[in-house]
Amino acid sequence: MSARMREQASRPTVASTHAALLPDRPDPACRFPPVAGTEPVVAPAPPSLASAEPRPGELRRVGWYGRPKFALVRGFLWAWARAFSLKGLYLLGRSFGTMEYLINFKRRSRYRRELRSVFPEGLPRARENAIILSYFRRTRCDKLLYLIFDRLPREKIMRRIKFHGRKDLDEALARGRGVYVLLSHNGSHHVAGLLMALLGYRCAGVRDRNEGALRLYMQQKYSETFPEFAAIRVLYADSFPREIFRCFRENLVVGSAVDVGRQRGVTLRTCPVRIFGETREFLTGPLHIALRCGATIVQGFVVSRPNFYFRLIVHPPLYIPTGAEKDEDPELIAQIMQKYADGIAEHVREHPDHLSRV
């Protein structure tokens, strides 16, 4: 062998370098190896599982113009809340929402089309208008509170959270194999992890890397204020799935919103479901891992109430592992995903102003 060939053979390859950087193998209790092409998962985790990519670094991705702009808006809103209380801020949000409803014709039209797909039997015109107006007001109020959430006293936040189905979640965690919470892009799902962490649950989270500047800025502020939020493990949609196995091994609450509205990659696993009279493809990567690890699978929602109150809702388990699950059982996965889709349809019909992605 020539000297040049020996030199090339001694160089580390991409595969060997990647293997050296990978974490430990998943818990042997997870009965099968990791699956490639998995997708978003959201879950709370302990402080020892801090994100491999620190949030302070993310702040640098917010432009020089964005930081002072967001700080100015936050300062104004906090001054308003201090002067007029949260009730005054809520009324301000409703006023902004009403003005947006009056001038944003295109968004109002899109929401009406979505609403008619949820209620194919039809609604009276006055009822449609009332729901759409409520949607504009709710989203505007949620955004205002989101911008100053980290400045509120912890006691005031805790008084505004009402947890429905906590017994079901605690019983699922008592099984010791982790819990997979199927969320959806309806309502204020973006604060689910924070609220769960403040309630004392260990969480880990998976999200899309393409976060907006405001979301990155506020996540940094939350991390500075809430140690529980800083401890949430952040995973990404395109990250190696072994970290998800590790979350279940640590008996964390793992959740992801898999009702995506766009194709995020040809390698991602999906399953067709029937919802709102049409067939849609929902992501199933995290579900495969949850089944392999024996995690209990539940469905959860966040509902915004008047005056900045929130209802965390966890429904009874969609599936409780029996130990007899088959590897890659397509019938079981299709059954769970259809239950998940039916749960979304029922929830949206009960809270029609919580439709999102409009």
Summary of the structure (lengths in Angstrom):
residues: 358
radius of gyration: 22.0
end to end distance: 63.5
largest distance: 83.4
contacts: 1115
relative contact order: 0.19
helix: 52%
strand: 16%
